Structures are given as structure tokens and as C-alpha cells.
Amino acid sequence: MTVAESSINYKMVAEFAHLLEQKSGGKITVDIYPSGQLGNTTEFTEAVVSGSIDIGTGMTTDLVDFIPQYAVFDLPNLFDNVQQMRTVLNGDFPKVMNQYCNAGGIQMLGYSDAGFRELTTNKKVTKLADLQGQKIRVMTNKYHIAYWNSLGAAATPMQFTEVFMGLQQGTIDGQENPYMNIVGNNVQEVQKYVIETNHIGHIITFFMNKDVYNSLPDNVRQLVDECAKAATAYGNAKADKSIQQYKQTCVNAGCQIVTLDPSVISEMRQKSQVVYDMVRQDLGNEIVDQLLTAIQQAKTQK
């Protein structure tokens, strides 16, 4: 993983390692390499696909270059809340995604999350007009760029390592990330507002080389699946608790948290249809409709 030991990714994998060693009576151990020790995201993902690294963890957007269908999770304002997102990620839709994963050389062990990605900025945003012309740093992802431009902002792709200085110097007005990354990189020290746009789920992936997974004895493979399921649930529980702590850290730093009116979120969803058109054009209608159907089903579940 490229993220640090404070991340949900690390806590999830550490729990997986603990459970696997415990349940196997010490016969199976997992070595964990955080903070990019085994390369950047592209490098370690390539290594998992090729089999020189067994397991990796990142986020869905990182996998798009390897498995293009993961762009379906770049559709903005998909989920009404975190619980709805988790219902989808624990339902049947991951089986659809895993067919594409297998074709790309990996087996998805499970999904966790760090809640939603949120907007931080120095200009208060309560309506879309407030976003006009604001330079918002985004990932180098064409769907994210199209989204923020559709809202009237000036999407500015930039490496995350350059974001703090860009905010400090005023070359960008804001950026978007989950609370985990906002506080992890002290963004609250140079931004006045966190706008809870909840625009994209920060979905954490937990994947294994397909051939290694398939080569495991049946009982070991079942144990890996069992421990991975428990570990992703553990990650989600940690995320919920940590998000509350991160919010308090933002408030303590003098940052105001703004909750948008549902009508504004609805307007953002309408404006973002350009991104839905792009993803449909790139991936086809079937996978988009399958995800939207899974979300509709999740809405009916209590």
C-alpha cells in the first residue's frame, strides 16, 4: 500500500493478518508494507497483477488503468449515504465486478471505505453559484475533472503531494478528499470550510493475485475469504469512528463544516449527467445500469 499506518487500509489489512495467523494456528503469516515501501500505486498494482506481490490495497480509482470497469465508481453523487454504499458493496454487485477483476488478473477480497470525498475551500459554498470559477484540485482522472467543471468550478489536476503548498500559496482555492486525507495532510490548517458534498465514495479495495488465490488449498482459500470479510467490516467500523474524530479536528482548527441542502445535492447530481454519459460511452450501458439497479435495491432495504 502507498498509504500510512494511520489509514483505514492499514488497519483493515492488519486485522486480516491477525485473524489469518490466529485462525491458522500460526501457519499463515502476512507481511505488510505501508507507505509505498514496495513502490507507488501503479508499481505495486502491476506487481500484484504479475504475481510478484500477493496482495494489494488502494482505492477503486487506482484500479481504473488496470480494470477500466472500476470507472463505474467515479460516477458522482451515486449514493445517498454511506450505509447505502456499503449495502451495495456487500451485495451481489461485487460478483459482477469480480468477473472483470479475474479477467485482469486479480481476485477482489473485499471492499472497505473511508466515507465520502468532501470539498474543502476558503470560500463558503452553500449553492452551486458559490463554486463558480473556484480552482479545485482534483485527481488526474478525466471523470473527476469533467464533474467539477460541470459544476462551474475550474478543475485543476495536481499531484496530492503538491496540494498543501498550492492551498497555502493560493494557487488553488480548494481540493476534495475524504476526511482521512484532509486531516492526515493538515488541509484543515489552510482551509476555512469543509463542504459535505459527499460526491464520491472513497471505496477501499483489497485484492489478491488471481493465480495465487486459485492455487490455495480449498480450506486456506475459505479462511482467506472469511478473514477478509471480517477485516473489511472492521475497517468500516474504524472509519465511522475516525471520521467523527477527524471532523472534530477540523472544527478545533477553526474550520467550519457545511452541510448542503438536499436540493443542492440534487442539482449537483443533475449537472453531473455529463459524467454518466462519458462512463456509459466508455464502459457501455450494462455495467452502469447494473450498479444503478443495485443502488435502487439498497434503497428499499432497511
C-alpha positions in Angstrom: 0.0 0.0 0.0 1.1 3.6 -0.5 -0.8 4.9 2.5 0.5 5.1 6.1 -0.2 3.0 9.2 -2.8 5.6 10.3 -5.0 4.7 7.2 -8.1 2.6 7.2 -6.3 0.4 4.6 -3.6 -0.4 7.0 -6.0 -1.1 9.9 -8.0 -3.4 7.7 -5.0 -5.4 6.4 -3.5 -5.6 9.9 -6.8 -7.1 11.2 -6.7 -9.5 8.3 -3.2 -10.6 9.1 -4.1 -11.0 12.8 -7.1 -13.1 12.1 -5.4 -15.3 9.5 -2.5 -16.0 11.7 -4.8 -16.7 14.7 -7.2 -18.9 12.8 -4.4 -20.9 11.1 -2.7 -21.6 14.4 0.3 -19.5 13.2 0.8 -21.5 9.9 -0.1 -18.5 7.7 1.5 -15.1 8.2 1.1 -11.8 6.3 3.9 -9.3 5.8 2.6 -5.7 5.5 4.5 -2.9 3.7 2.8 0.5 4.1 3.9 4.0 2.9 5.0 3.0 -0.6 7.8 0.7 0.5 7.1 -1.6 -2.5 6.5 1.2 -5.0 3.9 3.7 -5.9 0.3 2.7 -6.6 0.9 1.9 -10.3 4.0 -0.1 -9.5 2.6 -2.2 -6.7 -0.7 -2.8 -8.6 1.3 -4.1 -11.6 3.3 -6.3 -9.2 0.1 -7.8 -7.8 -1.3 -8.4 -11.3 2.0 -10.1 -12.3 2.2 -12.1 -9.1 5.5 -10.7 -7.6 3.3 -9.2 -4.8 0.5 -11.3 -3.4 -1.9 -8.7 -2.1 -2.6 -5.0 -2.5 -4.9 -2.3 -1.1 -5.7 1.0 -2.6 -8.9 2.7 -3.8 -11.2 2.0 -6.8 -9.9 4.9 -8.9 -6.4 3.5 -8.7 -7.6 0.3 -10.5 -9.2 2.0 -13.5 -5.9 1.8 -15.5 -5.9 -2.0 -15.0 -9.6 -2.8 -14.9 -11.4 0.0 -16.7 -14.8 -1.1 -15.3 -13.8 0.5 -11.9 -14.7 3.8 -13.5 -18.3 3.0 -12.6 -17.4 4.1 -9.1 -16.3 7.5 -10.4 -20.0 8.3 -11.2 -20.7 11.3 -9.0 -23.4 11.6 -6.3 -24.3 7.9 -6.7 -25.1 7.1 -3.1 -27.4 9.0 -0.7 -25.4 7.8 2.4 -22.5 5.6 3.5 -24.8 2.7 4.6 -26.4 2.6 1.2 -22.9 2.3 -0.4 -21.9 -0.5 2.0 -25.1 -2.4 1.3 -24.2 -2.3 -2.4 -20.6 -3.4 -1.7 -21.7 -6.3 0.4 -24.4 -7.4 -2.0 -24.3 -9.1 -5.5 -22.7 -6.3 -7.4 -19.2 -7.2 -6.4 -19.7 -10.5 -8.1 -20.2 -8.6 -11.3 -17.0 -6.6 -10.7 -15.0 -9.7 -9.8 -15.6 -11.1 -13.3 -13.7 -8.1 -14.7 -11.1 -8.4 -11.9 -10.4 -12.0 -12.7 -10.0 -11.1 -16.4 -7.5 -8.5 -15.3 -5.5 -10.9 -13.2 -6.8 -10.2 -9.7 -9.3 -11.6 -7.2 -11.1 -8.9 -5.1 -11.1 -10.0 -1.5 -13.4 -7.2 -0.3 -14.2 -3.5 0.0 -14.0 -1.1 2.9 -14.3 2.7 2.8 -13.3 5.9 4.3 -16.7 7.5 3.9 -17.2 10.1 1.2 -14.9 12.5 -0.5 -15.6 16.1 0.5 -14.8 19.5 -0.8 -12.5 21.9 1.3 -12.2 25.6 0.3 -11.6 29.1 1.6 -14.9 30.4 0.2 -18.1 29.2 1.8 -20.3 27.1 -0.5 -24.0 26.7 0.1 -25.2 26.8 -3.5 -23.6 25.9 -6.9 -23.2 29.6 -7.7 -20.6 29.8 -4.9 -18.4 27.3 -6.8 -18.2 29.4 -10.0 -14.6 29.8 -11.1 -13.0 28.3 -7.9 -9.8 26.4 -8.7 -10.4 23.0 -7.2 -7.6 20.5 -7.2 -8.7 17.1 -8.5 -7.0 13.8 -9.2 -5.7 13.2 -12.7 -8.9 11.5 -13.6 -11.0 12.6 -16.6 -14.3 11.9 -14.9 -13.4 13.9 -11.8 -12.2 16.8 -14.0 -15.4 16.7 -16.0 -17.5 16.6 -12.8 -16.1 19.7 -11.2 -16.1 21.6 -14.5 -19.8 20.7 -14.9 -20.5 22.3 -11.5 -18.9 25.6 -12.7 -15.6 25.2 -10.8 -12.2 25.2 -12.6 -10.9 21.6 -12.1 -7.1 21.7 -11.6 -5.3 18.3 -11.8 -2.4 18.2 -9.4 -0.3 15.6 -7.5 -1.5 15.2 -3.9 2.0 15.9 -2.6 1.7 19.4 -4.0 -1.7 20.2 -2.7 -0.9 21.7 0.8 1.6 24.2 -0.7 -0.9 25.0 -3.5 -3.5 25.9 -0.9 -1.1 27.7 1.3 0.2 29.9 -1.6 -3.3 30.4 -3.1 -2.6 28.8 -6.5 -5.7 26.7 -5.9 -8.8 27.6 -3.9 -9.8 24.1 -2.7 -9.5 20.4 -3.0 -11.5 17.2 -2.5 -10.7 14.2 -0.3 -12.1 12.0 2.4 -11.7 13.3 6.0 -9.0 10.7 6.4 -6.8 12.5 3.9 -7.9 16.0 4.8 -6.7 15.7 8.4 -3.8 13.3 7.5 -2.3 16.1 5.4 -3.3 19.0 7.7 -5.5 20.6 5.0 -7.7 22.0 7.8 -4.8 24.3 8.7 -5.0 26.1 5.4 -8.8 25.9 4.6 -11.7 27.6 6.2 -14.5 25.3 5.1 -15.3 21.6 4.6 -18.3 21.4 2.3 -20.0 18.0 2.7 -20.6 17.3 -0.9 -20.5 13.5 -0.4 -19.8 13.4 -4.2 -17.8 10.2 -4.5 -17.4 7.2 -2.1 -13.8 6.7 -1.1 -14.0 3.0 -1.6 -11.0 1.0 -0.4 -10.0 -2.1 -2.4 -8.5 -5.3 -1.0 -7.3 -7.6 -3.8 -5.0 -10.6 -4.4 -3.2 -12.0 -7.4 -5.8 -14.3 -9.1 -3.4 -17.2 -9.7 -2.1 -17.2 -6.1 -5.7 -17.1 -4.8 -6.7 -20.0 -7.1 -3.6 -22.0 -6.1 -4.5 -22.0 -2.4 -5.9 -25.2 -0.9 -9.7 -25.0 -0.5 -9.6 -24.7 3.3 -7.0 -22.0 3.1 -9.0 -20.1 0.4 -12.1 -20.3 2.5 -10.1 -19.0 5.5 -8.7 -16.1 3.4 -12.3 -15.2 2.3 -13.6 -15.4 5.9 -10.8 -13.3 7.4 -11.1 -10.7 4.5 -14.8 -10.3 5.1 -14.3 -9.7 8.9 -11.4 -7.4 8.2 -13.3 -5.1 5.8 -16.2 -4.9 8.3 -13.6 -4.0 10.9 -12.2 -1.3 8.6 -15.7 0.2 8.1 -16.2 0.4 11.9 -12.9 2.1 12.3 -13.8 4.6 9.5 -17.0 5.6 11.2 -15.3 6.4 14.5 -12.3 8.1 12.9 -14.5 10.3 10.7 -16.1 11.8 13.8 -12.7 12.4 15.3 -11.4 14.0 12.1 -14.4 16.3 11.9 -13.7 17.5 15.5 -10.0 18.1 14.5 -11.3 20.3 11.6 -13.6 22.3 13.9 -10.8 22.7 16.5 -8.6 24.1 13.8 -11.3 26.8 13.1 -12.7 25.1 10.0 -16.4 25.3 9.5 -18.3 22.2 8.3 -21.1 23.0 5.9 -24.0 20.5 5.3 -25.6 21.2 1.9 -29.3 21.3 1.4 -30.7 18.2 -0.3 -31.9 20.4 -3.2 -28.3 21.5 -3.9 -27.1 17.8 -3.9 -29.9 17.1 -6.3 -28.8 19.9 -8.6 -25.2 18.6 -8.4 -26.5 15.2 -9.5 -28.3 16.7 -12.4 -25.3 18.7 -13.6 -23.1 15.6 -13.4 -25.0 13.8 -16.1 -22.2 14.6 -18.5 -20.0 12.2 -16.5 -22.6 9.5 -16.6 -22.7 9.9 -20.4 -18.9 9.7 -20.5 -18.8 6.5 -18.4 -21.6 4.9 -20.4 -19.8 5.7 -23.6 -16.5 4.2 -22.2 -17.9 1.1 -20.5 -21.3 0.5 -22.1 -24.7 0.7 -20.5 -24.9 -2.7 -19.0 -22.5 -2.2 -16.1 -23.8 1.3 -15.3 -27.4 0.0 -15.2 -26.3 -3.0 -13.1 -24.9 -0.6 -10.5 -27.8 1.8 -10.6 -30.2 -1.2 -10.1 -28.1 -2.4 -7.1 -28.4 1.1 -5.6 -32.2 1.1 -6.1 -32.4 -2.3 -4.4 -30.3 -1.0 -1.5 -32.7 2.0 -1.0 -35.5 -0.5 -0.4 -33.6 -2.4 2.3 -33.9 -1.4 5.9 
